Amino acid sequence: MGAQHNQAVFAFKLAREVTGRLTAAYSIAGSRITLCAEPAFAAAFSQAKARVRNMNLRFVEEADPTRQALLEIYVSVVLGTKYNDFDTH
C-alpha cells in the first residue's frame, strides 16, 4: 500500500502523466481520491511509487535559504529537469 496520494506527490504526478490525467480537478469527480479508486490509475500510481523508491539520488547541502533557492533554479535550468516547474501547490 505505502504512501497515499497526499504523501507521494511526485509519484502521483508521474501516474497522472502515464494515464494522461494531467489536469487537476477541483470536484469530487476528478479528485485525487476518485482517481486512486480507478483501477488503471491505482496501478499506475503503485508503479510510480515503486519507481520513486528505486531512484538513486544525490544532494548538495546549502544552509542559506536564498542560495538554496538560487541553486535549485540554476541546477534545474542547466540540467533541463522536466519536473521542476516551481509552481505553487
Backbone atoms as SQL, in Angstrom:
CREATE TABLE atoms (id INTEGER PRIMARY KEY, chain TEXT, resi INTEGER, resn TEXT, atom TEXT, x REAL, y REAL, z REAL);
INSERT INTO atoms VALUES
  (1, 'A', 1, 'MET', 'N', 0.837, -1.187, 0.000),
  (2, 'A', 1, 'MET', 'CA', 0.000, 0.000, 0.000),
  (3, 'A', 1, 'MET', 'C', 0.880, 1.248, 0.000),
  (4, 'A', 2, 'GLY', 'N', 1.636, 1.466, 1.076),
  (5, 'A', 2, 'GLY', 'CA', 2.570, 2.583, 1.107),
  (6, 'A', 2, 'GLY', 'C', 1.915, 3.939, 1.226),
  (7, 'A', 3, 'ALA', 'N', 2.606, 4.937, 0.716),
  (8, 'A', 3, 'ALA', 'CA', 2.155, 6.322, 0.819),
  (9, 'A', 3, 'ALA', 'C', 0.876, 6.558, 0.033),
  (10, 'A', 4, 'GLN', 'N', 0.072, 7.442, 0.556),
  (11, 'A', 4, 'GLN', 'CA', -1.188, 7.806, -0.085),
  (12, 'A', 4, 'GLN', 'C', -0.972, 8.968, -1.072),
  (13, 'A', 5, 'HIS', 'N', -2.026, 9.340, -1.778),
  (14, 'A', 5, 'HIS', 'CA', -1.949, 10.377, -2.812),
  (15, 'A', 5, 'HIS', 'C', -1.447, 11.712, -2.296),
  (16, 'A', 6, 'ASN', 'N', -1.713, 12.031, -1.030),
  (17, 'A', 6, 'ASN', 'CA', -1.277, 13.316, -0.493),
  (18, 'A', 6, 'ASN', 'C', 0.114, 13.250, 0.135),
  (19, 'A', 7, 'GLN', 'N', 0.745, 12.075, 0.106),
  (20, 'A', 7, 'GLN', 'CA', 2.090, 11.917, 0.647),
  (21, 'A', 7, 'GLN', 'C', 3.110, 11.672, -0.464),
  (22, 'A', 8, 'ALA', 'N', 2.722, 11.008, -1.502),
  (23, 'A', 8, 'ALA', 'CA', 3.623, 10.654, -2.604),
  (24, 'A', 8, 'ALA', 'C', 3.322, 11.555, -3.800),
  (25, 'A', 9, 'VAL', 'N', 3.582, 12.827, -3.640),
  (26, 'A', 9, 'VAL', 'CA', 3.188, 13.830, -4.631),
  (27, 'A', 9, 'VAL', 'C', 3.890, 13.613, -5.973),
  (28, 'A', 10, 'PHE', 'N', 5.182, 13.334, -5.946),
  (29, 'A', 10, 'PHE', 'CA', 5.912, 13.122, -7.198),
  (30, 'A', 10, 'PHE', 'C', 5.401, 11.879, -7.915),
  (31, 'A', 11, 'ALA', 'N', 5.187, 10.797, -7.169),
  (32, 'A', 11, 'ALA', 'CA', 4.652, 9.573, -7.775),
  (33, 'A', 11, 'ALA', 'C', 3.264, 9.814, -8.343),
  (34, 'A', 12, 'PHE', 'N', 2.463, 10.618, -7.661),
  (35, 'A', 12, 'PHE', 'CA', 1.130, 10.937, -8.162),
  (36, 'A', 12, 'PHE', 'C', 1.236, 11.697, -9.488),
  (37, 'A', 13, 'LYS', 'N', 2.188, 12.612, -9.557),
  (38, 'A', 13, 'LYS', 'CA', 2.404, 13.372, -10.791),
  (39, 'A', 13, 'LYS', 'C', 2.834, 12.441, -11.929),
  (40, 'A', 14, 'LEU', 'N', 3.705, 11.484, -11.635),
  (41, 'A', 14, 'LEU', 'CA', 4.132, 10.510, -12.642),
  (42, 'A', 14, 'LEU', 'C', 2.940, 9.663, -13.110),
  (43, 'A', 15, 'ALA', 'N', 2.086, 9.258, -12.185),
  (44, 'A', 15, 'ALA', 'CA', 0.908, 8.464, -12.540),
  (45, 'A', 15, 'ALA', 'C', -0.043, 9.271, -13.414),
  (46, 'A', 16, 'ARG', 'N', -0.202, 10.547, -13.113),
  (47, 'A', 16, 'ARG', 'CA', -1.035, 11.420, -13.963),
  (48, 'A', 16, 'ARG', 'C', -0.479, 11.451, -15.385),
  (49, 'A', 17, 'GLU', 'N', 0.823, 11.564, -15.488),
  (50, 'A', 17, 'GLU', 'CA', 1.470, 11.635, -16.805),
  (51, 'A', 17, 'GLU', 'C', 1.240, 10.347, -17.596),
  (52, 'A', 18, 'VAL', 'N', 1.436, 9.213, -16.954),
  (53, 'A', 18, 'VAL', 'CA', 1.295, 7.910, -17.615),
  (54, 'A', 18, 'VAL', 'C', -0.142, 7.666, -18.069),
  (55, 'A', 19, 'THR', 'N', -1.105, 8.082, -17.251),
  (56, 'A', 19, 'THR', 'CA', -2.514, 7.819, -17.564),
  (57, 'A', 19, 'THR', 'C', -3.163, 8.925, -18.397),
  (58, 'A', 20, 'GLY', 'N', -2.430, 10.015, -18.611),
  (59, 'A', 20, 'GLY', 'CA', -2.997, 11.112, -19.391),
  (60, 'A', 20, 'GLY', 'C', -3.964, 11.975, -18.604),
  (61, 'A', 21, 'ARG', 'N', -4.023, 11.792, -17.310),
  (62, 'A', 21, 'ARG', 'CA', -4.912, 12.592, -16.446),
  (63, 'A', 21, 'ARG', 'C', -4.111, 13.762, -15.885),
  (64, 'A', 22, 'LEU', 'N', -3.748, 14.700, -16.747),
  (65, 'A', 22, 'LEU', 'CA', -2.792, 15.741, -16.399),
  (66, 'A', 22, 'LEU', 'C', -3.366, 16.912, -15.610),
  (67, 'A', 23, 'THR', 'N', -4.626, 17.193, -15.800),
  (68, 'A', 23, 'THR', 'CA', -5.180, 18.379, -15.153),
  (69, 'A', 23, 'THR', 'C', -5.814, 18.059, -13.817),
  (70, 'A', 24, 'ALA', 'N', -5.508, 18.909, -12.861),
  (71, 'A', 24, 'ALA', 'CA', -6.123, 18.770, -11.538),
  (72, 'A', 24, 'ALA', 'C', -7.588, 19.169, -11.642),
  (73, 'A', 25, 'ALA', 'N', -8.416, 18.486, -10.896),
  (74, 'A', 25, 'ALA', 'CA', -9.845, 18.801, -10.871),
  (75, 'A', 25, 'ALA', 'C', -10.208, 19.219, -9.451),
  (76, 'A', 26, 'TYR', 'N', -11.077, 20.152, -9.368),
  (77, 'A', 26, 'TYR', 'CA', -11.473, 20.655, -8.059),
  (78, 'A', 26, 'TYR', 'C', -12.916, 20.272, -7.760),
  (79, 'A', 27, 'SER', 'N', -13.225, 19.046, -8.134),
  (80, 'A', 27, 'SER', 'CA', -14.541, 18.475, -7.836),
  (81, 'A', 27, 'SER', 'C', -14.334, 17.021, -7.449),
  (82, 'A', 28, 'ILE', 'N', -15.343, 16.416, -6.877),
  (83, 'A', 28, 'ILE', 'CA', -15.250, 15.014, -6.460),
  (84, 'A', 28, 'ILE', 'C', -14.951, 14.111, -7.657),
  (85, 'A', 29, 'ALA', 'N', -15.549, 14.406, -8.807),
  (86, 'A', 29, 'ALA', 'CA', -15.408, 13.553, -9.994),
  (87, 'A', 29, 'ALA', 'C', -13.952, 13.372, -10.424),
  (88, 'A', 30, 'GLY', 'N', -13.144, 14.386, -10.309),
  (89, 'A', 30, 'GLY', 'CA', -11.758, 14.274, -10.751),
  (90, 'A', 30, 'GLY', 'C', -10.762, 14.397, -9.621),
  (91, 'A', 31, 'SER', 'N', -11.224, 14.185, -8.406),
  (92, 'A', 31, 'SER', 'CA', -10.354, 14.365, -7.241),
  (93, 'A', 31, 'SER', 'C', -9.293, 13.273, -7.163),
  (94, 'A', 32, 'ARG', 'N', -8.300, 13.504, -6.343),
  (95, 'A', 32, 'ARG', 'CA', -7.231, 12.524, -6.157),
  (96, 'A', 32, 'ARG', 'C', -7.789, 11.208, -5.608),
  (97, 'A', 33, 'ILE', 'N', -8.716, 11.300, -4.681),
  (98, 'A', 33, 'ILE', 'CA', -9.309, 10.088, -4.095),
  (99, 'A', 33, 'ILE', 'C', -10.049, 9.290, -5.156),
  (100, 'A', 34, 'THR', 'N', -10.797, 9.988, -6.004),
  (101, 'A', 34, 'THR', 'CA', -11.537, 9.318, -7.075),
  (102, 'A', 34, 'THR', 'C', -10.572, 8.679, -8.072),
  (103, 'A', 35, 'LEU', 'N', -9.514, 9.391, -8.432),
  (104, 'A', 35, 'LEU', 'CA', -8.519, 8.828, -9.349),
  (105, 'A', 35, 'LEU', 'C', -7.905, 7.557, -8.766),
  (106, 'A', 36, 'CYS', 'N', -7.562, 7.592, -7.491),
  (107, 'A', 36, 'CYS', 'CA', -6.938, 6.425, -6.864),
  (108, 'A', 36, 'CYS', 'C', -7.885, 5.234, -6.773),
  (109, 'A', 37, 'ALA', 'N', -9.181, 5.480, -6.862),
  (110, 'A', 37, 'ALA', 'CA', -10.160, 4.387, -6.831),
  (111, 'A', 37, 'ALA', 'C', -10.299, 3.726, -8.202),
  (112, 'A', 38, 'GLU', 'N', -9.839, 4.390, -9.256),
  (113, 'A', 38, 'GLU', 'CA', -9.893, 3.816, -10.604),
  (114, 'A', 38, 'GLU', 'C', -8.749, 2.803, -10.748),
  (115, 'A', 39, 'PRO', 'N', -9.053, 1.573, -11.148),
  (116, 'A', 39, 'PRO', 'CA', -8.020, 0.525, -11.220),
  (117, 'A', 39, 'PRO', 'C', -6.805, 0.895, -12.074),
  (118, 'A', 40, 'ALA', 'N', -7.021, 1.487, -13.229),
  (119, 'A', 40, 'ALA', 'CA', -5.891, 1.829, -14.111),
  (120, 'A', 40, 'ALA', 'C', -4.998, 2.884, -13.462),
  (121, 'A', 41, 'PHE', 'N', -5.617, 3.876, -12.844),
  (122, 'A', 41, 'PHE', 'CA', -4.824, 4.921, -12.199),
  (123, 'A', 41, 'PHE', 'C', -4.127, 4.366, -10.960),
  (124, 'A', 42, 'ALA', 'N', -4.829, 3.554, -10.184),
  (125, 'A', 42, 'ALA', 'CA', -4.241, 2.955, -8.978),
  (126, 'A', 42, 'ALA', 'C', -3.011, 2.123, -9.337),
  (127, 'A', 43, 'ALA', 'N', -3.088, 1.384, -10.428),
  (128, 'A', 43, 'ALA', 'CA', -1.942, 0.574, -10.868),
  (129, 'A', 43, 'ALA', 'C', -0.781, 1.478, -11.284),
  (130, 'A', 44, 'ALA', 'N', -1.086, 2.535, -12.021),
  (131, 'A', 44, 'ALA', 'CA', -0.043, 3.472, -12.456),
  (132, 'A', 44, 'ALA', 'C', 0.595, 4.164, -11.251),
  (133, 'A', 45, 'PHE', 'N', -0.215, 4.507, -10.268),
  (134, 'A', 45, 'PHE', 'CA', 0.282, 5.164, -9.054),
  (135, 'A', 45, 'PHE', 'C', 1.180, 4.207, -8.274),
  (136, 'A', 46, 'SER', 'N', 0.774, 2.961, -8.166),
  (137, 'A', 46, 'SER', 'CA', 1.574, 1.956, -7.472),
  (138, 'A', 46, 'SER', 'C', 2.920, 1.751, -8.181),
  (139, 'A', 47, 'GLN', 'N', 2.902, 1.685, -9.500),
  (140, 'A', 47, 'GLN', 'CA', 4.143, 1.539, -10.271),
  (141, 'A', 47, 'GLN', 'C', 5.029, 2.768, -10.118),
  (142, 'A', 48, 'ALA', 'N', 4.416, 3.945, -10.082),
  (143, 'A', 48, 'ALA', 'CA', 5.187, 5.181, -9.927),
  (144, 'A', 48, 'ALA', 'C', 5.849, 5.238, -8.552),
  (145, 'A', 49, 'LYS', 'N', 5.140, 4.791, -7.509),
  (146, 'A', 49, 'LYS', 'CA', 5.738, 4.773, -6.174),
  (147, 'A', 49, 'LYS', 'C', 6.924, 3.812, -6.135),
  (148, 'A', 50, 'ALA', 'N', 6.795, 2.669, -6.801),
  (149, 'A', 50, 'ALA', 'CA', 7.911, 1.722, -6.867),
  (150, 'A', 50, 'ALA', 'C', 9.082, 2.339, -7.622),
  (151, 'A', 51, 'ARG', 'N', 8.784, 3.060, -8.691),
  (152, 'A', 51, 'ARG', 'CA', 9.835, 3.723, -9.472),
  (153, 'A', 51, 'ARG', 'C', 10.582, 4.737, -8.610),
  (154, 'A', 52, 'VAL', 'N', 9.841, 5.537, -7.851),
  (155, 'A', 52, 'VAL', 'CA', 10.469, 6.543, -6.992),
  (156, 'A', 52, 'VAL', 'C', 11.294, 5.867, -5.897),
  (157, 'A', 53, 'ARG', 'N', 10.764, 4.794, -5.306),
  (158, 'A', 53, 'ARG', 'CA', 11.504, 4.053, -4.267),
  (159, 'A', 53, 'ARG', 'C', 12.852, 3.550, -4.782),
  (160, 'A', 54, 'ASN', 'N', 12.923, 3.219, -6.056),
  (161, 'A', 54, 'ASN', 'CA', 14.148, 2.649, -6.629),
  (162, 'A', 54, 'ASN', 'C', 15.082, 3.687, -7.243),
  (163, 'A', 55, 'MET', 'N', 14.738, 4.954, -7.156),
  (164, 'A', 55, 'MET', 'CA', 15.580, 6.003, -7.737),
  (165, 'A', 55, 'MET', 'C', 16.829, 6.224, -6.898),
  (166, 'A', 56, 'ASN', 'N', 17.915, 6.515, -7.580),
  (167, 'A', 56, 'ASN', 'CA', 19.134, 6.957, -6.910),
  (168, 'A', 56, 'ASN', 'C', 19.087, 8.474, -6.849),
  (169, 'A', 57, 'LEU', 'N', 19.541, 9.037, -5.766),
  (170, 'A', 57, 'LEU', 'CA', 19.538, 10.487, -5.700),
  (171, 'A', 57, 'LEU', 'C', 20.825, 11.001, -5.105),
  (172, 'A', 58, 'ARG', 'N', 21.109, 12.232, -5.424),
  (173, 'A', 58, 'ARG', 'CA', 22.277, 12.933, -4.900),
  (174, 'A', 58, 'ARG', 'C', 21.798, 14.282, -4.400),
  (175, 'A', 59, 'PHE', 'N', 22.511, 14.834, -3.472),
  (176, 'A', 59, 'PHE', 'CA', 22.121, 16.141, -2.975),
  (177, 'A', 59, 'PHE', 'C', 23.343, 16.966, -2.621),
  (178, 'A', 60, 'VAL', 'N', 23.119, 18.258, -2.588),
  (179, 'A', 60, 'VAL', 'CA', 24.142, 19.207, -2.177),
  (180, 'A', 60, 'VAL', 'C', 23.536, 19.989, -1.025),
  (181, 'A', 61, 'GLU', 'N', 24.231, 20.029, 0.084),
  (182, 'A', 61, 'GLU', 'CA', 23.715, 20.759, 1.234),
  (183, 'A', 61, 'GLU', 'C', 24.025, 22.243, 1.077),
  (184, 'A', 62, 'GLU', 'N', 23.000, 23.053, 1.244),
  (185, 'A', 62, 'GLU', 'CA', 23.159, 24.516, 1.222),
  (186, 'A', 62, 'GLU', 'C', 22.261, 25.069, 2.311),
  (187, 'A', 63, 'ALA', 'N', 22.864, 25.604, 3.366),
  (188, 'A', 63, 'ALA', 'CA', 22.114, 26.060, 4.539),
  (189, 'A', 63, 'ALA', 'C', 21.393, 27.388, 4.313),
  (190, 'A', 64, 'ASP', 'N', 21.980, 28.260, 3.533),
  (191, 'A', 64, 'ASP', 'CA', 21.377, 29.576, 3.314),
  (192, 'A', 64, 'ASP', 'C', 20.157, 29.443, 2.404),
  (193, 'A', 65, 'PRO', 'N', 18.971, 29.877, 2.853),
  (194, 'A', 65, 'PRO', 'CA', 17.761, 29.688, 2.065),
  (195, 'A', 65, 'PRO', 'C', 17.757, 30.409, 0.712),
  (196, 'A', 66, 'THR', 'N', 18.362, 31.573, 0.646),
  (197, 'A', 66, 'THR', 'CA', 18.409, 32.300, -0.623),
  (198, 'A', 66, 'THR', 'C', 19.322, 31.580, -1.615),
  (199, 'A', 67, 'ARG', 'N', 20.492, 31.196, -1.145),
  (200, 'A', 67, 'ARG', 'CA', 21.418, 30.456, -2.021),
  (201, 'A', 67, 'ARG', 'C', 20.838, 29.103, -2.403),
  (202, 'A', 68, 'GLN', 'N', 20.086, 28.481, -1.492),
  (203, 'A', 68, 'GLN', 'CA', 19.450, 27.202, -1.774),
  (204, 'A', 68, 'GLN', 'C', 18.444, 27.347, -2.920),
  (205, 'A', 69, 'ALA', 'N', 17.615, 28.376, -2.859),
  (206, 'A', 69, 'ALA', 'CA', 16.622, 28.608, -3.911),
  (207, 'A', 69, 'ALA', 'C', 17.306, 28.888, -5.244),
  (208, 'A', 70, 'LEU', 'N', 18.335, 29.730, -5.230),
  (209, 'A', 70, 'LEU', 'CA', 19.050, 30.059, -6.459),
  (210, 'A', 70, 'LEU', 'C', 19.759, 28.836, -7.034),
  (211, 'A', 71, 'LEU', 'N', 20.334, 28.002, -6.166),
  (212, 'A', 71, 'LEU', 'CA', 21.000, 26.780, -6.614),
  (213, 'A', 71, 'LEU', 'C', 20.002, 25.836, -7.275),
  (214, 'A', 72, 'GLU', 'N', 18.835, 25.678, -6.652),
  (215, 'A', 72, 'GLU', 'CA', 17.814, 24.790, -7.227),
  (216, 'A', 72, 'GLU', 'C', 17.379, 25.271, -8.613),
  (217, 'A', 73, 'ILE', 'N', 17.167, 26.560, -8.752),
  (218, 'A', 73, 'ILE', 'CA', 16.770, 27.110, -10.054),
  (219, 'A', 73, 'ILE', 'C', 17.893, 26.931, -11.070),
  (220, 'A', 74, 'TYR', 'N', 19.112, 27.263, -10.684),
  (221, 'A', 74, 'TYR', 'CA', 20.256, 27.136, -11.588),
  (222, 'A', 74, 'TYR', 'C', 20.417, 25.695, -12.070),
  (223, 'A', 75, 'VAL', 'N', 20.403, 24.753, -11.136),
  (224, 'A', 75, 'VAL', 'CA', 20.612, 23.354, -11.491),
  (225, 'A', 75, 'VAL', 'C', 19.491, 22.849, -12.390),
  (226, 'A', 76, 'SER', 'N', 18.256, 23.221, -12.105),
  (227, 'A', 76, 'SER', 'CA', 17.149, 22.753, -12.943),
  (228, 'A', 76, 'SER', 'C', 17.240, 23.320, -14.360),
  (229, 'A', 77, 'VAL', 'N', 17.718, 24.555, -14.489),
  (230, 'A', 77, 'VAL', 'CA', 17.880, 25.149, -15.820),
  (231, 'A', 77, 'VAL', 'C', 19.023, 24.470, -16.567),
  (232, 'A', 78, 'VAL', 'N', 20.153, 24.298, -15.906),
  (233, 'A', 78, 'VAL', 'CA', 21.327, 23.698, -16.547),
  (234, 'A', 78, 'VAL', 'C', 21.058, 22.256, -16.950),
  (235, 'A', 79, 'LEU', 'N', 20.414, 21.487, -16.071),
  (236, 'A', 79, 'LEU', 'CA', 20.150, 20.082, -16.363),
  (237, 'A', 79, 'LEU', 'C', 18.873, 19.865, -17.171),
  (238, 'A', 80, 'GLY', 'N', 18.064, 20.903, -17.295),
  (239, 'A', 80, 'GLY', 'CA', 16.815, 20.771, -18.046),
  (240, 'A', 80, 'GLY', 'C', 15.860, 19.775, -17.401),
  (241, 'A', 81, 'THR', 'N', 15.785, 19.800, -16.074),
  (242, 'A', 81, 'THR', 'CA', 14.935, 18.847, -15.370),
  (243, 'A', 81, 'THR', 'C', 13.468, 19.066, -15.709),
  (244, 'A', 82, 'LYS', 'N', 12.816, 17.982, -16.045),
  (245, 'A', 82, 'LYS', 'CA', 11.439, 18.031, -16.527),
  (246, 'A', 82, 'LYS', 'C', 10.422, 18.366, -15.434),
  (247, 'A', 83, 'TYR', 'N', 10.665, 17.934, -14.225),
  (248, 'A', 83, 'TYR', 'CA', 9.644, 18.036, -13.190),
  (249, 'A', 83, 'TYR', 'C', 9.817, 19.201, -12.233),
  (250, 'A', 84, 'ASN', 'N', 10.842, 20.023, -12.396),
  (251, 'A', 84, 'ASN', 'CA', 10.977, 21.222, -11.576),
  (252, 'A', 84, 'ASN', 'C', 10.234, 22.361, -12.260),
  (253, 'A', 85, 'ASP', 'N', 8.981, 22.522, -11.915),
  (254, 'A', 85, 'ASP', 'CA', 8.193, 23.571, -12.562),
  (255, 'A', 85, 'ASP', 'C', 8.051, 24.812, -11.693),
  (256, 'A', 86, 'PHE', 'N', 8.376, 24.706, -10.417),
  (257, 'A', 86, 'PHE', 'CA', 8.333, 25.816, -9.470),
  (258, 'A', 86, 'PHE', 'C', 6.944, 26.418, -9.314),
  (259, 'A', 87, 'ASP', 'N', 5.919, 25.672, -9.695),
  (260, 'A', 87, 'ASP', 'CA', 4.552, 26.124, -9.430),
  (261, 'A', 87, 'ASP', 'C', 4.272, 26.009, -7.944),
  (262, 'A', 88, 'THR', 'N', 3.403, 26.845, -7.457),
  (263, 'A', 88, 'THR', 'CA', 2.972, 26.695, -6.068),
  (264, 'A', 88, 'THR', 'C', 1.891, 25.632, -6.037),
  (265, 'A', 89, 'HIS', 'N', 1.809, 24.914, -4.944),
  (266, 'A', 89, 'HIS', 'CA', 0.856, 23.799, -4.844),
  (267, 'A', 89, 'HIS', 'C', -0.128, 24.025, -3.750);
